[in-house]
Amino acid sequence: MTGAARLAAMATRRPSKSGQETREKILDAALEAVRVEGLVGTSARAIAKAGDFNQALVFYHFGSVDELLLAAPDRALPGRAGRGRRSARIGRHRPRTPR
């Protein structure tokens, strides 16, 4: 199975109860790491340290730190879930130019 096919399969399957609990723990740790380190200073290592788990879990459950940080606001602000996803690519955001 190629990497892209594996990621597509991961995106469509529903996580198990224990997997969902692990994702919640990672999200909590990510929010804590952002609070302590700031958004720019937050790394997989900082998240793993905040949650007391192996940093490989970040990549297993979210694929990248960027994807994790994009999911974190959905947890922190449930009423605003998904609103910033179109333009909030961490480190790649370009301001709009006036027309």
PyRosetta script that sets phi, psi and omega in degrees:
from pyrosetta import init, pose_from_sequence

init()
pose = pose_from_sequence("MTGAARLAAMATRRPSKSGQETREKILDAALEAVRVEGLVGTSARAIAKAGDFNQALVFYHFGSVDELLLAAPDRALPGRAGRGRRSARIGRHRPRTPR")
pose.set_psi(1, 129.8)
pose.set_omega(1, 179.9)
pose.set_phi(2, -73.7)
pose.set_psi(2, 164.7)
pose.set_omega(2, 179.9)
pose.set_phi(3, -59.6)
pose.set_psi(3, -42.2)
pose.set_omega(3, -179.2)
pose.set_phi(4, -66.3)
pose.set_psi(4, -40.9)
pose.set_omega(4, 179.1)
pose.set_phi(5, -65.9)
pose.set_psi(5, -38.0)
pose.set_omega(5, 178.9)
pose.set_phi(6, -65.0)
pose.set_psi(6, -43.2)
pose.set_omega(6, 178.4)
pose.set_phi(7, -64.2)
pose.set_psi(7, -38.7)
pose.set_omega(7, 178.2)
pose.set_phi(8, -64.7)
pose.set_psi(8, -40.6)
pose.set_omega(8, 178.2)
pose.set_phi(9, -65.8)
pose.set_psi(9, -39.3)
pose.set_omega(9, 179.1)
pose.set_phi(10, -65.3)
pose.set_psi(10, -35.5)
pose.set_omega(10, -178.5)
pose.set_phi(11, -70.9)
pose.set_psi(11, -28.3)
pose.set_omega(11, -176.0)
pose.set_phi(12, -93.1)
pose.set_psi(12, -19.4)
pose.set_omega(12, -178.4)
pose.set_phi(13, -85.3)
pose.set_psi(13, 151.0)
pose.set_omega(13, 179.1)
pose.set_phi(14, -88.3)
pose.set_psi(14, 130.2)
pose.set_omega(14, -179.4)
pose.set_phi(15, -68.7)
pose.set_psi(15, 148.9)
pose.set_omega(15, 176.7)
pose.set_phi(16, -67.4)
pose.set_psi(16, 168.6)
pose.set_omega(16, -179.3)
pose.set_phi(17, -59.2)
pose.set_psi(17, -45.0)
pose.set_omega(17, 179.4)
pose.set_phi(18, -68.0)
pose.set_psi(18, -34.1)
pose.set_omega(18, 176.4)
pose.set_phi(19, -65.5)
pose.set_psi(19, -39.7)
pose.set_omega(19, 178.0)
pose.set_phi(20, -66.2)
pose.set_psi(20, -39.5)
pose.set_omega(20, 177.4)
pose.set_phi(21, -63.0)
pose.set_psi(21, -38.9)
pose.set_omega(21, 177.8)
pose.set_phi(22, -65.4)
pose.set_psi(22, -42.5)
pose.set_omega(22, 177.1)
pose.set_phi(23, -59.8)
pose.set_psi(23, -41.5)
pose.set_omega(23, 178.9)
pose.set_phi(24, -63.0)
pose.set_psi(24, -42.0)
pose.set_omega(24, 178.6)
pose.set_phi(25, -63.0)
pose.set_psi(25, -41.5)
pose.set_omega(25, 178.8)
pose.set_phi(26, -65.5)
pose.set_psi(26, -42.8)
pose.set_omega(26, 178.8)
pose.set_phi(27, -62.5)
pose.set_psi(27, -42.1)
pose.set_omega(27, 176.8)
pose.set_phi(28, -60.3)
pose.set_psi(28, -44.0)
pose.set_omega(28, 179.6)
pose.set_phi(29, -64.8)
pose.set_psi(29, -37.9)
pose.set_omega(29, 179.4)
pose.set_phi(30, -64.1)
pose.set_psi(30, -43.1)
pose.set_omega(30, 178.4)
pose.set_phi(31, -62.9)
pose.set_psi(31, -40.1)
pose.set_omega(31, 177.5)
pose.set_phi(32, -65.5)
pose.set_psi(32, -42.9)
pose.set_omega(32, 179.8)
pose.set_phi(33, -63.6)
pose.set_psi(33, -40.3)
pose.set_omega(33, 178.0)
pose.set_phi(34, -65.1)
pose.set_psi(34, -39.8)
pose.set_omega(34, 179.0)
pose.set_phi(35, -61.6)
pose.set_psi(35, -41.6)
pose.set_omega(35, -176.9)
pose.set_phi(36, -81.6)
pose.set_psi(36, -48.1)
pose.set_omega(36, -171.8)
pose.set_phi(37, -91.6)
pose.set_psi(37, -21.1)
pose.set_omega(37, -170.8)
pose.set_phi(38, 87.7)
pose.set_psi(38, 160.0)
pose.set_omega(38, -175.9)
pose.set_phi(39, -62.0)
pose.set_psi(39, -43.6)
pose.set_omega(39, -177.1)
pose.set_phi(40, -69.4)
pose.set_psi(40, -34.5)
pose.set_omega(40, -177.4)
pose.set_phi(41, -84.0)
pose.set_psi(41, -0.7)
pose.set_omega(41, -177.0)
pose.set_phi(42, -80.9)
pose.set_psi(42, 123.9)
pose.set_omega(42, 179.7)
pose.set_phi(43, -126.9)
pose.set_psi(43, 171.2)
pose.set_omega(43, 176.2)
pose.set_phi(44, -60.1)
pose.set_psi(44, -37.1)
pose.set_omega(44, 179.0)
pose.set_phi(45, -64.1)
pose.set_psi(45, -43.8)
pose.set_omega(45, 179.8)
pose.set_phi(46, -65.2)
pose.set_psi(46, -38.5)
pose.set_omega(46, 179.2)
pose.set_phi(47, -66.5)
pose.set_psi(47, -45.6)
pose.set_omega(47, 179.8)
pose.set_phi(48, -62.6)
pose.set_psi(48, -39.0)
pose.set_omega(48, 178.9)
pose.set_phi(49, -66.2)
pose.set_psi(49, -41.7)
pose.set_omega(49, 179.8)
pose.set_phi(50, -64.3)
pose.set_psi(50, -33.0)
pose.set_omega(50, -178.2)
pose.set_phi(51, -99.3)
pose.set_psi(51, -4.0)
pose.set_omega(51, -179.1)
pose.set_phi(52, 57.0)
pose.set_psi(52, 52.4)
pose.set_omega(52, 175.5)
pose.set_phi(53, -143.9)
pose.set_psi(53, 171.6)
pose.set_omega(53, -178.9)
pose.set_phi(54, -73.2)
pose.set_psi(54, 136.7)
pose.set_omega(54, -177.8)
pose.set_phi(55, -65.6)
pose.set_psi(55, -17.2)
pose.set_omega(55, 177.0)
pose.set_phi(56, -62.3)
pose.set_psi(56, -26.7)
pose.set_omega(56, 178.0)
pose.set_phi(57, -62.2)
pose.set_psi(57, -34.5)
pose.set_omega(57, 178.2)
pose.set_phi(58, -59.1)
pose.set_psi(58, -48.0)
pose.set_omega(58, -177.5)
pose.set_phi(59, -72.8)
pose.set_psi(59, -34.3)
pose.set_omega(59, 179.2)
pose.set_phi(60, -65.4)
pose.set_psi(60, -45.4)
pose.set_omega(60, -174.7)
pose.set_phi(61, -86.9)
pose.set_psi(61, -26.1)
pose.set_omega(61, -175.5)
pose.set_phi(62, -123.3)
pose.set_psi(62, -15.2)
pose.set_omega(62, 178.6)
pose.set_phi(63, 88.4)
pose.set_psi(63, -38.0)
pose.set_omega(63, 178.9)
pose.set_phi(64, -160.3)
pose.set_psi(64, 164.5)
pose.set_omega(64, 176.4)
pose.set_phi(65, -66.9)
pose.set_psi(65, -37.2)
pose.set_omega(65, 177.8)
pose.set_phi(66, -56.9)
pose.set_psi(66, -47.5)
pose.set_omega(66, -179.5)
pose.set_phi(67, -64.5)
pose.set_psi(67, -37.6)
pose.set_omega(67, 176.9)
pose.set_phi(68, -63.5)
pose.set_psi(68, -45.8)
pose.set_omega(68, -179.0)
pose.set_phi(69, -68.1)
pose.set_psi(69, -26.1)
pose.set_omega(69, 174.1)
pose.set_phi(70, -73.7)
pose.set_psi(70, -28.8)
pose.set_omega(70, 178.3)
pose.set_phi(71, -81.7)
pose.set_psi(71, -25.6)
pose.set_omega(71, -175.3)
pose.set_phi(72, -60.7)
pose.set_psi(72, -42.3)
pose.set_omega(72, 178.5)
pose.set_phi(73, -62.7)
pose.set_psi(73, -30.1)
pose.set_omega(73, 176.7)
pose.set_phi(74, -60.5)
pose.set_psi(74, -33.7)
pose.set_omega(74, 178.8)
pose.set_phi(75, -79.5)
pose.set_psi(75, -41.6)
pose.set_omega(75, -177.2)
pose.set_phi(76, -72.5)
pose.set_psi(76, -34.8)
pose.set_omega(76, -178.1)
pose.set_phi(77, -129.5)
pose.set_psi(77, 76.9)
pose.set_omega(77, -172.7)
pose.set_phi(78, -59.0)
pose.set_psi(78, -29.6)
pose.set_omega(78, 179.6)
pose.set_phi(79, -70.5)
pose.set_psi(79, -16.4)
pose.set_omega(79, -178.2)
pose.set_phi(80, -110.1)
pose.set_psi(80, 19.9)
pose.set_omega(80, -174.2)
pose.set_phi(81, -52.5)
pose.set_psi(81, 125.3)
pose.set_omega(81, 172.8)
pose.set_phi(82, 78.0)
pose.set_psi(82, -1.8)
pose.set_omega(82, -175.1)
pose.set_phi(83, -67.7)
pose.set_psi(83, -33.2)
pose.set_omega(83, -175.5)
pose.set_phi(84, -95.0)
pose.set_psi(84, 6.4)
pose.set_omega(84, -172.4)
pose.set_phi(85, -66.7)
pose.set_psi(85, -31.0)
pose.set_omega(85, -176.4)
pose.set_phi(86, -65.9)
pose.set_psi(86, -40.8)
pose.set_omega(86, -175.6)
pose.set_phi(87, -110.3)
pose.set_psi(87, -4.0)
pose.set_omega(87, -172.3)
pose.set_phi(88, -96.3)
pose.set_psi(88, 47.6)
pose.set_omega(88, 174.2)
pose.set_phi(89, -78.5)
pose.set_psi(89, 113.0)
pose.set_omega(89, -174.4)
pose.set_phi(90, -57.2)
pose.set_psi(90, 127.0)
pose.set_omega(90, 177.3)
pose.set_phi(91, 78.0)
pose.set_psi(91, -1.9)
pose.set_omega(91, -177.2)
pose.set_phi(92, -127.3)
pose.set_psi(92, 9.4)
pose.set_omega(92, -176.4)
pose.set_phi(93, -72.9)
pose.set_psi(93, 131.7)
pose.set_omega(93, 175.0)
pose.set_phi(94, -115.9)
pose.set_psi(94, 129.9)
pose.set_omega(94, 178.4)
pose.set_phi(95, -62.9)
pose.set_psi(95, 146.8)
pose.set_omega(95, 177.2)
pose.set_phi(96, -70.6)
pose.set_psi(96, 143.3)
pose.set_omega(96, 176.3)
pose.set_phi(97, -95.8)
pose.set_psi(97, 140.7)
pose.set_omega(97, -179.5)
pose.set_phi(98, -65.0)
pose.set_psi(98, 145.0)
pose.set_omega(98, -179.8)
pose.set_phi(99, -93.3)
pose.dump_pdb("model.pdb")
